[in-house]
Amino acid sequence: MSLRLWQVILLALAVVLSGFAVIGVTQQTRNVTTQLQVAESRQWFLRDESSRLLLELSTYTRMDRVDDISADMDMVAASPTQIRVVPSE
């Protein structure tokens, strides 16, 4: 075989291999993009959940709500003589 034929065969092989490489990289990009979209969706869900829980916490700890519940339970504020400070270890 002539040198020219070998060059054409090698060039064709290089074109085919680079085509397969492009296909592989494109598929990897699609997979990573899908993973990114799933992670972003999860992030938005968790941010919404966090906001909802923060609102719920602030609702449960409102002072007027705490005062109403403590009054329903006949609780009273401790006098200064009833307060004990426990030292930390």
Buried (B, 14 or more C-beta within 10 A) or exposed (E): EEEEEEEEEEEEEEEEEEEEEEEEEEEEEEEEEEEEEEEEEEEEEEEEEEEEEEEEEEEEEEEEEEEEEEEEEEEEEEEEEEEEEEEEE
